[in-house]
Amino acid sequence: MMEKRPVAATGMAISPLGLGTVKFGRNQGVKYPQGFELPSDREVRELLALAFDLGINLLDTAPAYGLSEERIGKLLPTSRHEWVIETKVGEHFRDGESSFDFSAAGTRLSVENSLRLLKTDYLDMVLIHSDGDDVRILREEAVLDTLLHMREQGWVRSVGISSKTVEGGLLAYELGCDVVMAAYNPLYTDELPVLEAAAQQGKAVLVKKAFASGHLDKFSGANPVEQALSFILAQAGATSVVLGTINPKHLRENVAVALEVLGEA
């Protein structure tokens, strides 16, 4: 069982591996090397149960992940309170295209819709789903202030951004965010300053693109999964690595490698 890690000063604790669920609900406009069919309800339910049995309690979802939120709300196999659910605001994906709305009204509507789809009365983490212009979104749009207010009201337990730039990640912490989702892997280290800032400030980082969006063949080691997880989890600021898979065998293997890397096997 993987030892849980604190999420900043929120009182929440998450597993060092999280389950990304984009493949639960969307197979258009994604950057994976191979196409895939969406899993059946039974396959989703079994994968969620397996993740829980393996010690994973973090689920990563978003309105931009198509049917993902709705399927989690319908198919979660154990008590909602045993999971930390992280979703997003700002990006929506319809008819094969993304659109963005960082307004106060759009943010509130998005949170309310996520609460309804996920069948819950609170969200553990809500991240701004950046379009790449992180600093402008954080400074000029109403989304962050709206989320911070919703955190005060208890609808949201923690707030952050799924950022695209170092400047955005660092600014998010400066402006009161608890968590940043940042890209980091052996082939891409540009956002290391965000992880270092998190470690120094007692904040949290969810690491995305750990396996270079499925392009493990680009890694040089004999075991690319071990290479990636060893590299990432060696960073003190890396709270959890979010891995998007719908393959039970891969999920088991990834958890086994993480336990070895963390010395918890």
C-alpha positions in Angstrom: 0.0 0.0 0.0 1.4 3.4 -1.0 1.9 5.9 1.8 -0.3 9.0 1.3 1.3 12.4 1.0 -0.1 15.7 2.3 -1.6 18.3 -0.1 -0.1 21.6 1.1 -1.9 22.6 4.4 -5.4 21.3 3.2 -5.6 18.3 5.6 -5.9 16.0 2.5 -3.5 13.3 1.7 -3.1 11.6 -1.7 -1.3 8.5 -3.1 2.0 9.1 -4.9 0.3 7.8 -8.0 -3.0 9.2 -9.3 -5.3 7.8 -11.9 -5.8 10.1 -14.9 -9.2 9.5 -16.5 -9.1 11.3 -19.9 -9.4 7.9 -21.6 -12.6 7.2 -19.6 -14.5 9.8 -21.7 -12.5 11.2 -24.7 -10.6 9.7 -27.6 -10.7 12.6 -30.0 -8.0 15.3 -30.2 -5.7 13.5 -27.7 -1.9 13.3 -28.1 -1.4 9.6 -27.5 0.6 7.6 -30.1 -2.2 5.1 -30.7 -5.9 5.4 -31.0 -8.2 3.6 -28.5 -11.8 2.7 -27.8 -13.5 4.1 -24.8 -13.8 1.4 -22.1 -17.2 -0.1 -21.2 -18.9 0.8 -17.9 -17.8 -2.6 -16.5 -14.2 -1.9 -17.5 -14.3 1.5 -15.9 -15.8 0.2 -12.7 -13.3 -2.6 -12.5 -10.3 -0.3 -13.1 -11.5 2.1 -10.4 -11.9 -0.8 -8.0 -8.4 -2.1 -8.9 -6.9 1.4 -8.4 -8.4 1.6 -5.0 -7.2 -1.9 -4.1 -3.7 -0.9 -5.1 -3.7 2.1 -2.8 -4.6 4.9 -5.3 -7.0 7.5 -4.0 -6.5 10.4 -6.4 -8.6 10.7 -9.5 -7.8 13.3 -12.1 -10.7 14.4 -14.3 -12.0 17.5 -16.1 -15.0 18.8 -18.1 -12.6 18.7 -21.1 -12.3 14.9 -20.7 -15.6 14.3 -22.4 -17.7 11.8 -20.4 -15.1 11.3 -17.7 -16.8 13.1 -14.9 -20.2 11.6 -15.6 -18.8 8.1 -15.7 -16.9 8.5 -12.4 -20.1 9.8 -10.8 -22.0 6.8 -12.0 -19.4 4.1 -11.6 -17.3 4.9 -8.5 -17.2 1.5 -6.8 -16.5 2.6 -3.2 -17.5 5.5 -0.9 -16.9 9.0 -2.4 -15.2 10.0 0.8 -12.4 7.5 0.3 -11.3 9.3 -2.9 -9.6 12.7 -3.6 -11.3 13.9 -6.8 -9.5 16.6 -8.8 -11.3 18.3 -11.6 -10.9 21.5 -13.6 -12.6 24.6 -14.9 -12.0 26.8 -17.9 -11.8 24.3 -20.8 -14.7 22.4 -22.3 -14.6 19.9 -25.2 -17.6 19.6 -27.5 -18.0 18.3 -31.0 -14.3 17.7 -31.3 -13.1 21.2 -30.3 -12.0 22.9 -27.1 -13.4 26.2 -25.9 -12.3 28.3 -22.9 -14.2 30.4 -20.4 -12.4 31.9 -17.4 -15.2 34.2 -16.3 -16.8 34.2 -12.8 -20.1 33.0 -14.1 -18.5 30.3 -16.3 -16.4 29.1 -13.4 -19.3 28.8 -11.0 -21.4 27.1 -13.7 -18.5 24.6 -14.4 -18.1 23.8 -10.7 -21.9 23.3 -10.2 -22.0 21.0 -13.3 -19.0 19.0 -12.0 -20.7 18.6 -8.6 -23.9 17.3 -10.4 -22.0 14.9 -12.7 -19.8 13.5 -10.0 -22.7 13.1 -7.6 -21.0 14.9 -4.8 -21.6 18.0 -2.6 -17.9 19.1 -2.6 -14.8 18.9 -4.8 -11.4 18.1 -3.3 -9.3 19.9 -5.9 -10.3 22.3 -8.7 -7.6 23.4 -11.1 -7.8 26.1 -13.8 -7.4 24.3 -17.1 -5.0 26.7 -18.8 -5.0 27.5 -22.5 -1.3 28.3 -22.2 -1.6 32.0 -21.2 -1.2 31.2 -17.5 -0.1 34.6 -16.2 -2.9 36.5 -18.0 -5.5 34.1 -16.8 -4.3 34.3 -13.2 -4.0 38.1 -13.1 -6.7 39.3 -15.5 -9.5 36.8 -15.5 -12.0 36.2 -12.6 -11.5 32.5 -12.4 -8.9 32.3 -9.5 -10.8 34.8 -7.3 -14.0 32.9 -7.9 -12.4 29.6 -7.0 -10.8 31.0 -3.9 -14.2 32.3 -2.8 -15.7 28.9 -3.4 -12.9 27.4 -1.3 -13.9 29.8 1.6 -17.5 28.7 1.2 -16.6 25.0 1.4 -17.6 23.9 -2.1 -14.0 23.4 -3.0 -11.3 22.1 -0.6 -8.2 23.2 -2.6 -7.5 25.4 -5.6 -4.8 25.4 -8.3 -3.9 25.5 -12.0 -2.9 22.9 -14.6 -0.3 25.2 -16.0 1.8 25.4 -19.2 4.6 27.7 -18.0 7.0 28.1 -15.1 5.9 31.7 -14.6 2.3 30.5 -14.3 3.1 27.8 -11.8 5.2 30.1 -9.6 2.6 32.9 -9.8 -0.2 30.5 -8.8 1.6 29.7 -5.5 2.2 33.4 -4.9 -1.6 34.2 -5.4 -2.7 31.6 -2.9 -3.1 28.3 -4.8 -2.5 25.0 -3.0 -1.5 22.9 -6.0 -0.1 23.1 -9.5 -0.3 20.4 -12.1 3.0 20.6 -14.0 4.7 18.6 -16.7 7.9 16.8 -15.8 9.8 13.7 -17.0 13.3 12.7 -17.9 13.0 14.3 -21.4 11.3 17.5 -20.2 12.6 19.4 -17.1 11.7 23.0 -18.0 9.1 23.1 -15.1 11.5 21.9 -12.4 11.4 25.4 -10.7 7.7 24.8 -10.0 8.5 21.5 -8.2 11.4 23.2 -6.3 9.1 26.1 -5.2 6.5 23.6 -4.0 9.0 21.9 -1.8 10.3 25.2 -0.4 6.8 26.6 0.2 5.0 23.5 1.4 2.7 23.4 -1.6 1.7 20.4 -3.8 2.5 19.4 -7.4 0.6 16.9 -9.5 3.0 15.7 -12.2 1.5 15.3 -15.7 3.0 13.9 -18.8 5.3 11.6 -16.7 5.5 9.1 -19.6 5.7 11.8 -22.3 2.0 11.2 -23.2 2.6 7.5 -23.9 5.9 8.0 -25.9 7.9 5.7 -23.6 9.9 4.6 -26.6 11.7 7.9 -26.4 13.2 7.1 -23.0 16.7 5.5 -23.1 16.6 3.1 -20.2 15.9 -0.6 -20.2 12.8 0.0 -18.1 11.3 3.3 -19.1 8.6 3.2 -16.5 11.1 2.8 -13.7 13.3 5.4 -15.3 10.5 8.0 -15.4 9.1 7.3 -11.9 12.5 7.2 -10.3 13.4 10.5 -11.9 10.2 12.2 -10.9 9.7 10.8 -7.4 13.3 11.8 -6.5 12.0 15.4 -6.5 10.8 16.5 -3.1 8.1 18.7 -4.7 6.4 15.9 -6.6 3.4 15.1 -4.5 1.7 12.7 -6.9 2.3 11.4 -10.5 -0.9 11.3 -12.5 -0.9 8.4 -15.0 -3.7 8.0 -17.5 -4.3 4.4 -18.3 -7.3 2.1 -19.0 -5.1 -1.0 -19.0 -5.3 -3.0 -15.7 -2.0 -4.7 -16.4 -0.2 -1.4 -16.9 -1.8 0.0 -13.8 -0.6 -3.0 -11.7 2.9 -2.7 -13.2 3.1 1.1 -12.6 2.1 0.7 -8.9 4.6 -2.1 -8.4 7.4 0.0 -9.9 6.4 3.0 -7.8 6.5 0.9 -4.6 10.0 -0.3 -5.5 11.2 3.3 -6.2 9.7 4.5 -2.9 11.1 1.6 -1.0 7.6 0.5 0.1 7.4 -2.8 -1.7 
